[in-house]
């Protein structure tokens, strides 16, 4: 329900234009909100009017009008003044407050609907019925874009994103925890992943530059209707977790781009430990320094090309060869050989996953 302060702000703006003062009371006569120059109508008068069949009533220098929602009287508006001008302004005020309450009700009802939808708390028949009541198109292709905030800021991520992802475009925003914002993005068709990628990148850039937030963004696959939107949310959540473990350098990641990281993420820890023992035996490289890790990663990025890697690292070719041979002595794997390089790459990813699990337990 809309707050008393918001109603007061709305009425004060109307008063500053029309010079008519207002008071809003509930059907029992209890004060809800009022402008500075208004006065309350007696409780018994308000209660009697609220239970009557008429929509408006004149009492001296006051006009009383009902504010209704779904044929139920929720508030009584009193406008101070006489004549047709005051009555016209009072009717405008009733219309404004009714629209305001409808907008707030739909906003929070939609928020509740999407939260339950994402968490699989709704039956299929409820999804159809509530979507229809909230004027949400059921059969629009959509994907979930998940923005996770990794730093604190006074700026509201939801408010910033709401200026771009609007209901007018078929997009909706919601939250399921205090550290993330969920964008339910409508797209043209089920293959419009370029639209989703562009929207995810825009969200990341806006939060990084305008709100100065450290943010990571992930998105799931496009689904054809609302009932499957929780699937896209679960995929986006997995992409977020997998991205943190294996692709930390990326600020935007797609579920469709997780590659081998997706497989490792779903392995049990005991199987991962068996694999590490099988690859390294007793020479597990737990304490690789940053220089060695940078050398290995650059070597892999350049397709095991020694010359290109040494150029990218700004080191002599012999220096690179020395580092690779030193790594071979300590681990038993020569990453210049494709099979050894493949084992080493996967083993490093598995070790990162085990570290993630260990930190998660704490």
C-alpha positions as CSV (number, residue, x, y, z in Angstrom):
1,X,0.0,0.0,0.0
2,X,1.1,3.5,-0.8
3,X,2.6,5.3,2.2
4,X,1.1,8.3,4.0
5,X,4.1,10.4,3.2
6,X,3.8,9.8,-0.6
7,X,0.1,10.7,-0.4
8,X,0.9,13.9,1.5
9,X,3.5,14.9,-1.0
10,X,1.1,14.3,-3.9
11,X,-1.6,16.4,-2.1
12,X,0.8,19.2,-1.2
13,X,1.8,19.5,-4.9
14,X,-1.9,19.8,-5.8
15,X,-2.5,22.3,-3.1
16,X,0.3,24.5,-4.2
17,X,-1.3,24.7,-7.7
18,X,-5.0,24.8,-6.7
19,X,-4.8,26.4,-3.2
20,X,-7.3,23.8,-2.0
21,X,-6.4,22.0,1.2
22,X,-7.0,18.2,1.7
23,X,-7.3,15.6,4.4
24,X,-7.4,11.9,3.9
25,X,-8.9,9.6,6.6
26,X,-9.7,5.9,6.7
27,X,-13.4,4.7,6.8
28,X,-13.4,4.8,10.6
29,X,-12.2,8.4,10.6
30,X,-8.6,7.8,11.6
31,X,-6.2,10.3,10.0
32,X,-4.0,9.0,7.2
33,X,-2.6,12.2,5.7
34,X,-3.3,15.9,5.4
35,X,-1.9,19.1,4.0
36,X,-0.8,21.9,6.3
37,X,-3.9,24.1,6.2
38,X,-6.5,21.3,6.3
39,X,-8.6,20.0,9.3
40,X,-9.9,16.6,10.1
41,X,-13.6,15.7,9.6
42,X,-15.3,14.2,12.7
43,X,-14.9,10.5,12.9
44,X,-18.6,9.7,13.1
45,X,-19.3,11.8,10.1
46,X,-16.6,10.1,8.1
47,X,-17.8,6.6,9.2
48,X,-21.4,7.5,8.3
49,X,-20.4,8.7,4.9
50,X,-18.1,5.7,4.2
51,X,-21.0,3.3,4.9
52,X,-23.5,5.3,2.8
53,X,-24.4,4.6,-0.9
54,X,-23.4,8.1,-2.2
55,X,-19.9,8.9,-3.6
56,X,-19.7,12.6,-2.5
57,X,-21.2,14.8,0.2
58,X,-21.1,18.5,1.0
59,X,-20.8,19.7,4.6
60,X,-20.5,23.5,4.9
61,X,-17.1,24.4,3.5
62,X,-16.1,20.8,2.9
63,X,-16.5,18.3,0.1
64,X,-16.2,14.6,1.2
65,X,-15.4,12.1,-1.6
66,X,-14.7,8.3,-1.5
67,X,-11.5,6.8,-2.7
68,X,-12.3,3.2,-3.8
69,X,-10.3,0.2,-4.8
70,X,-12.1,-2.7,-6.5
71,X,-15.5,-1.3,-5.3
72,X,-14.3,-1.0,-1.7
73,X,-14.0,2.3,0.1
74,X,-10.4,2.5,1.4
75,X,-10.2,6.3,2.2
76,X,-12.3,9.4,2.5
77,X,-10.9,12.6,1.0
78,X,-12.0,16.0,2.5
79,X,-11.4,19.1,0.3
80,X,-11.7,22.4,2.1
81,X,-13.6,25.1,0.0
82,X,-16.9,25.7,-1.7
83,X,-18.2,25.9,-5.3
84,X,-17.7,23.9,-8.4
85,X,-14.0,24.8,-8.5
86,X,-13.3,23.0,-5.2
87,X,-15.4,20.0,-6.3
88,X,-13.5,19.7,-9.6
89,X,-10.1,19.9,-7.7
90,X,-11.3,17.3,-5.2
91,X,-12.3,14.9,-8.1
92,X,-8.8,15.4,-9.6
93,X,-7.3,14.6,-6.3
94,X,-9.3,11.4,-5.9
95,X,-8.3,10.4,-9.4
96,X,-4.6,11.0,-8.7
97,X,-4.7,9.1,-5.5
98,X,-6.5,6.2,-7.0
99,X,-4.0,6.0,-9.8
100,X,-1.1,6.3,-7.4
101,X,-2.5,3.4,-5.2
102,X,-3.0,1.3,-8.3
103,X,0.5,1.9,-9.5
104,X,2.0,1.0,-6.1
105,X,-0.2,-2.0,-5.7
106,X,0.8,-3.3,-9.2
107,X,4.5,-2.6,-8.5
108,X,4.7,-4.6,-5.3
109,X,2.3,-7.3,-6.4
110,X,4.4,-7.8,-9.5
111,X,7.5,-7.8,-7.4
112,X,6.0,-10.5,-5.1
113,X,4.8,-12.4,-8.2
114,X,8.2,-12.5,-9.8
115,X,10.0,-13.4,-6.6
116,X,7.7,-16.4,-6.1
117,X,8.0,-17.3,-9.8
118,X,11.8,-17.3,-9.8
119,X,11.9,-19.5,-6.6
120,X,9.4,-22.0,-8.0
121,X,6.7,-21.2,-5.4
122,X,3.8,-21.0,-7.8
123,X,1.6,-23.6,-9.5
124,X,1.1,-23.3,-13.2
125,X,-2.5,-22.3,-12.9
126,X,-1.5,-19.5,-10.5
127,X,1.2,-18.2,-12.9
128,X,-1.4,-17.8,-15.7
129,X,-4.0,-16.2,-13.4
130,X,-1.7,-13.8,-11.7
131,X,0.1,-12.8,-14.9
132,X,-3.3,-11.9,-16.4
133,X,-4.4,-9.8,-13.5
134,X,-1.0,-8.0,-13.4
135,X,-1.2,-7.4,-17.2
136,X,2.0,-9.4,-17.8
137,X,2.2,-11.0,-21.2
138,X,2.7,-14.7,-20.7
139,X,4.2,-15.8,-24.0
140,X,7.0,-13.3,-24.5
141,X,10.6,-14.7,-24.9
142,X,12.6,-13.6,-21.8
143,X,15.9,-14.2,-20.1
144,X,17.1,-13.5,-16.6
145,X,20.0,-11.1,-16.2
146,X,21.5,-11.3,-12.6
147,X,23.6,-8.4,-11.4
148,X,25.5,-9.1,-8.1
149,X,26.8,-6.2,-6.2
150,X,30.3,-6.8,-4.7
151,X,30.8,-3.3,-3.1
152,X,28.7,-0.9,-1.1
153,X,27.3,2.4,-2.3
154,X,24.7,4.9,-1.4
155,X,23.2,4.6,-4.9
156,X,20.4,2.2,-5.5
157,X,21.2,-0.3,-8.2
158,X,17.5,-1.0,-8.8
159,X,16.6,2.7,-9.2
160,X,19.5,3.2,-11.7
161,X,18.6,0.1,-13.8
162,X,14.8,1.0,-13.7
163,X,15.6,4.0,-15.9
164,X,16.7,1.6,-18.7
165,X,14.8,-1.6,-18.1
166,X,11.2,-0.4,-18.1
167,X,7.8,-2.1,-18.1
168,X,7.0,-0.2,-21.3
169,X,9.7,-2.3,-23.0
170,X,8.4,-5.5,-21.3
171,X,11.2,-5.6,-18.8
172,X,10.8,-6.1,-15.0
173,X,13.1,-5.7,-12.0
174,X,13.0,-7.6,-8.8
175,X,15.3,-8.7,-5.9
176,X,15.6,-12.0,-4.0
177,X,18.4,-10.8,-1.7
178,X,20.1,-7.6,-0.7
179,X,23.2,-8.0,-2.8
180,X,21.7,-8.6,-6.2
181,X,19.2,-7.2,-8.7
182,X,17.3,-9.4,-11.2
183,X,16.4,-8.1,-14.6
184,X,13.6,-10.1,-16.4
185,X,14.5,-9.1,-19.9
186,X,12.1,-9.4,-22.8
187,X,13.6,-10.1,-26.2
188,X,12.4,-10.4,-29.8
189,X,12.8,-14.2,-30.2
190,X,14.4,-17.2,-28.6
191,X,17.7,-16.7,-30.5
192,X,18.2,-13.1,-29.6
193,X,21.2,-13.6,-27.4
194,X,22.9,-10.5,-28.8
195,X,20.1,-8.5,-27.2
196,X,20.7,-10.2,-23.8
197,X,24.4,-9.8,-24.0
198,X,24.1,-6.1,-24.9
199,X,21.6,-5.5,-22.0
200,X,23.9,-7.3,-19.6
201,X,26.9,-5.2,-20.7
202,X,24.8,-2.0,-20.4
203,X,23.8,-3.0,-16.8
204,X,27.4,-3.7,-15.8
205,X,28.7,-0.5,-17.4
206,X,26.0,1.7,-15.8
207,X,26.5,0.3,-12.3
208,X,30.3,0.5,-12.6
209,X,30.5,4.0,-13.9
210,X,27.4,5.9,-12.6
211,X,27.0,4.2,-9.2
212,X,30.7,3.3,-8.8
213,X,29.7,-0.2,-7.8
214,X,31.9,-3.3,-8.3
215,X,29.4,-5.6,-10.0
216,X,29.4,-8.9,-11.8
217,X,26.6,-9.8,-14.2
218,X,25.5,-13.2,-15.5
219,X,22.5,-14.3,-17.6
220,X,20.7,-17.5,-18.4
221,X,19.2,-18.9,-21.6
222,X,16.1,-17.4,-23.3
223,X,12.8,-19.2,-22.4
224,X,9.6,-19.0,-24.4
225,X,7.1,-18.2,-21.6
226,X,6.8,-17.2,-18.0
227,X,6.4,-20.7,-16.5
228,X,10.0,-21.5,-17.5
229,X,11.6,-18.3,-16.2
230,X,12.8,-20.0,-13.0
231,X,15.0,-22.2,-15.3
232,X,16.7,-19.1,-16.7
233,X,17.2,-17.8,-13.2
234,X,18.9,-21.0,-12.0
235,X,21.1,-20.9,-15.0
236,X,22.1,-17.3,-14.4
237,X,22.8,-18.1,-10.7
238,X,25.0,-21.0,-11.8
239,X,26.8,-18.8,-14.4
240,X,27.5,-16.3,-11.6
241,X,29.0,-18.9,-9.3
242,X,31.0,-20.6,-12.1
243,X,32.2,-17.2,-13.3
244,X,33.6,-16.3,-9.9
245,X,35.6,-19.6,-9.7
246,X,36.9,-20.1,-13.2
247,X,36.5,-16.8,-15.1
248,X,37.2,-14.1,-12.5
249,X,38.5,-11.7,-15.1
250,X,35.1,-11.5,-16.8
251,X,32.5,-9.0,-15.5
252,X,29.7,-10.4,-17.8
253,X,29.2,-14.1,-18.3
254,X,26.6,-16.2,-20.1
255,X,25.4,-19.6,-19.1
256,X,26.0,-20.7,-22.7
257,X,29.7,-19.8,-22.3
258,X,30.7,-21.8,-19.2
259,X,32.4,-24.6,-21.1
260,X,34.3,-27.1,-19.0
261,X,33.8,-24.9,-15.9
262,X,30.1,-26.1,-15.9
263,X,31.2,-29.7,-15.7
264,X,33.7,-29.2,-13.0
265,X,31.2,-27.2,-10.9
266,X,28.9,-30.2,-10.8
267,X,31.5,-32.7,-9.7
268,X,31.6,-34.0,-6.1
269,X,34.7,-32.9,-4.2
270,X,36.0,-36.4,-3.5
271,X,36.1,-37.1,-7.3
272,X,38.0,-33.8,-7.7
273,X,40.6,-34.8,-5.1
274,X,41.1,-38.2,-6.8
275,X,41.7,-36.4,-10.1
276,X,44.3,-34.0,-8.6
277,X,46.1,-36.9,-7.0
278,X,46.1,-38.8,-10.3
279,X,47.6,-35.8,-12.2
280,X,50.2,-34.6,-9.7
281,X,50.7,-37.5,-7.3
282,X,52.6,-36.1,-4.3
283,X,53.7,-32.9,-6.2
284,X,50.4,-31.0,-6.0
285,X,51.3,-27.3,-6.8
286,X,49.3,-25.6,-4.1
287,X,51.6,-22.6,-3.8
288,X,52.2,-21.4,-7.3
289,X,53.4,-17.8,-7.3
290,X,51.8,-15.0,-9.4
291,X,54.7,-15.0,-11.9
292,X,54.4,-18.7,-12.6
293,X,50.6,-18.5,-12.8
294,X,50.8,-15.5,-15.2
295,X,53.3,-17.4,-17.3
296,X,51.1,-20.5,-17.5
297,X,47.9,-18.6,-18.3
298,X,49.6,-16.5,-21.0
299,X,51.1,-19.7,-22.5
300,X,47.7,-21.3,-22.7
301,X,46.1,-18.1,-24.1
302,X,48.7,-18.1,-26.9
303,X,48.1,-21.7,-27.9
304,X,51.3,-23.1,-26.4
305,X,53.4,-20.8,-28.7
306,X,56.7,-20.1,-26.9
307,X,57.7,-17.2,-29.2
308,X,54.3,-15.4,-28.9
309,X,54.1,-16.0,-25.2
310,X,57.6,-14.6,-24.5
311,X,56.7,-11.5,-26.6
312,X,53.5,-10.9,-24.6
313,X,55.3,-11.3,-21.3
314,X,58.2,-9.1,-22.4
315,X,60.8,-11.8,-21.5
316,X,63.5,-13.6,-23.5
317,X,62.5,-16.9,-25.1
318,X,65.1,-18.7,-23.0
319,X,63.7,-17.3,-19.8
320,X,60.3,-18.7,-20.7
321,X,61.7,-22.1,-21.5
322,X,63.6,-22.0,-18.2
323,X,60.3,-21.3,-16.3
324,X,58.5,-24.1,-18.2
325,X,61.2,-26.6,-17.4
326,X,61.3,-25.6,-13.8
327,X,57.5,-26.2,-13.6
328,X,58.0,-29.6,-15.3
329,X,60.6,-30.6,-12.6
330,X,58.2,-29.7,-9.8
331,X,55.0,-31.2,-11.2
332,X,56.1,-33.8,-13.7
333,X,54.1,-32.2,-16.5
334,X,55.6,-30.4,-19.6
335,X,53.0,-27.9,-20.7
336,X,54.6,-27.6,-24.1
337,X,53.1,-31.0,-24.8
338,X,49.4,-30.8,-25.6
339,X,48.3,-33.8,-23.4
340,X,50.2,-32.4,-20.4
341,X,48.9,-28.9,-21.1
342,X,45.3,-30.2,-21.1
343,X,45.8,-32.0,-17.9
344,X,47.4,-29.0,-16.2
345,X,44.7,-26.6,-17.4
346,X,41.9,-28.8,-16.1
347,X,43.8,-29.6,-12.9
348,X,44.2,-25.9,-12.1
349,X,40.4,-25.3,-12.6
350,X,39.7,-28.3,-10.4
351,X,42.0,-26.8,-7.7
352,X,40.2,-23.5,-7.9
353,X,36.9,-25.2,-7.5
354,X,38.2,-27.1,-4.4
355,X,39.4,-23.8,-2.9
356,X,36.0,-22.3,-3.6
357,X,34.3,-25.2,-1.8
358,X,36.7,-24.9,1.2
359,X,36.0,-21.1,1.5
360,X,32.3,-21.7,1.1
361,X,32.2,-24.1,4.1
362,X,33.8,-21.4,6.2
